[in-house]
Amino acid sequence: MNATDPEDFMSTKLDFSNVYSSSSPVPLIELYRNLDYVVPYHVEHFVARLIDRLALRHALATPRVVDIGCSYGLSALMLQQGRQYDDISTVDLELWHHRPETAPKSPTGKTGIEVFGVDPSAAAIDFCQRTSVQRWSWAGDLERDDLPAEYCQVAKQANFILSSGAYGYITERSVCRILDQIEDPGRCWIGNFALTPLDYRSSAMAFADYGYKTEASPFLFPHRRFSSKQERDGTVATLREAGLDASVEERTGYLHTRFYLSRPVEDAVEDLGGFWALELSRHQASQIVSDNRRPLFGEVKLSKEGN
Ligand SMILES: C[S@@+](CC[C@H](N)C(=O)[O-])C[C@H]1O[C@@H](n2cnc3c(N)ncnc32)[C@H](O)[C@@H]1O
């Protein structure tokens, strides 16, 4: 597998910066619905169940999730507030935007999970803060900046570092800034969705230095429909130039994403095959396809020196 330059790939994608920085979440959710962006669905179902598993293993009463690239807090709406992606409508979001007191907002919601959201979009974080859909929300860019001291205290207790739809904009640099703060890395897992053209090896190596073993889920998850023929052709060409399989993207007309899970080596001895099989059978509707080419990080040398 050749390395794919994230910047080259990200430039073939439709530019969403206008909607990311809108004061209202409505344009983003409209875009999500128009392009059938389904990643929040995977967070609602697969990531939530993984967090349950982590909580059970480490007896965590209130697992704390750091959501990097959280945008308007959709993942928190599901993970913390117990909402369903399919049921989050533009009408709700419009209402919460204008009357934030009507948004669902108990500190740890229905689920006992508390979310700390991070995003460079000041407008998106302003929405999260006004509505309190997350427990904590910070407008900043961990690719460039360290966390302010008050949020270091929050990150200290992190149990799950998540990104959905943000890898490529972010790299391992952002995740490691959170890892640097964590008091007990033995009770934290890292889960990132990364589009298939993105090369995750440098992330897996960086996390290995903190004692984490990385694996890719055995499925490719649909991400969203290609917005144009140009975007589709550009993505397929990027995959092919990197020597990667583009057949799923070509056949389905959807960008696809891998889910990478990094667990402390002591936790990673537990095989997740049964978990994936059970979750898959519960979610046939989500058009997940098996990933015969997933990278096996156990086969690469996971140290920076050996790179
Ligand atoms: C496709 S949206 C995903 C939002 C959300 N995670 C979801 O799945 O609905 C990508 C998000 O990444 C954010 N982003 C861009 N650059 C970033 C950075 N350097 N650090 C964190 N987030 C970033 C954008 O502002 C945007 O909110």
The ligand as an SDF file (V2000), in Angstrom:
LIG
                    3D

 27 29  0  0  0  0  0  0  0  0999 V2000
  -17.8670   16.2920    8.0220 C   0  0  0  0  0  0  0  0  0  0  0  0
  -17.8120   17.3110    9.4560 S   0  0  0  0  0  0  0  0  0  0  0  0
  -18.0130   16.0660   10.6740 C   0  0  0  0  0  0  0  0  0  0  0  0
  -18.7450   16.5860   11.8530 C   0  0  0  0  0  0  0  0  0  0  0  0
  -19.1970   15.5300   12.8590 C   0  0  0  0  0  0  0  0  0  0  0  0
  -18.0980   14.8290   13.4460 N   0  0  0  0  0  0  0  0  0  0  0  0
  -20.1880   14.5910   12.2270 C   0  0  0  0  0  0  0  0  0  0  0  0
  -19.8580   13.4330   11.9380 O   0  0  0  0  0  0  0  0  0  0  0  0
  -21.3210   15.0200   12.0080 O   0  0  0  0  0  0  0  0  0  0  0  0
  -16.0840   17.7280    9.6220 C   0  0  0  0  0  0  0  0  0  0  0  0
  -15.7800   18.6400   10.8200 C   0  0  0  0  0  0  0  0  0  0  0  0
  -14.3550   18.7070   10.9700 O   0  0  0  0  0  0  0  0  0  0  0  0
  -14.0780   20.0120   11.4340 C   0  0  0  0  0  0  0  0  0  0  0  0
  -12.6580   20.3280   11.2840 N   0  0  0  0  0  0  0  0  0  0  0  0
  -12.0010   20.8920   10.2530 C   0  0  0  0  0  0  0  0  0  0  0  0
  -10.7030   21.0830   10.5870 N   0  0  0  0  0  0  0  0  0  0  0  0
  -10.5490   20.6300   11.8550 C   0  0  0  0  0  0  0  0  0  0  0  0
   -9.4680   20.5800   12.7710 C   0  0  0  0  0  0  0  0  0  0  0  0
   -8.2560   21.0290   12.4570 N   0  0  0  0  0  0  0  0  0  0  0  0
   -9.6930   20.0610   14.0020 N   0  0  0  0  0  0  0  0  0  0  0  0
  -10.9140   19.5770   14.3610 C   0  0  0  0  0  0  0  0  0  0  0  0
  -11.9690   19.6210   13.5210 N   0  0  0  0  0  0  0  0  0  0  0  0
  -11.7970   20.1260   12.2990 C   0  0  0  0  0  0  0  0  0  0  0  0
  -15.0080   20.9170   10.6330 C   0  0  0  0  0  0  0  0  0  0  0  0
  -15.1410   22.2020   11.2230 O   0  0  0  0  0  0  0  0  0  0  0  0
  -16.2810   20.0770   10.6590 C   0  0  0  0  0  0  0  0  0  0  0  0
  -17.0580   20.4320   11.7700 O   0  0  0  0  0  0  0  0  0  0  0  0
  1  2  1  0
  2  3  1  0
  2 10  1  0
  3  4  1  0
  4  5  1  0
  5  6  1  0
  5  7  1  0
  7  8  2  0
  7  9  1  0
 10 11  1  0
 11 12  1  0
 11 26  1  0
 12 13  1  0
 13 14  1  0
 13 24  1  0
 14 15  1  0
 14 23  1  0
 15 16  2  0
 16 17  1  0
 17 18  1  0
 17 23  2  0
 18 19  1  0
 18 20  2  0
 20 21  1  0
 21 22  2  0
 22 23  1  0
 24 25  1  0
 24 26  1  0
 26 27  1  0
M  CHG  2   2   1   9  -1
M  END
$$$$
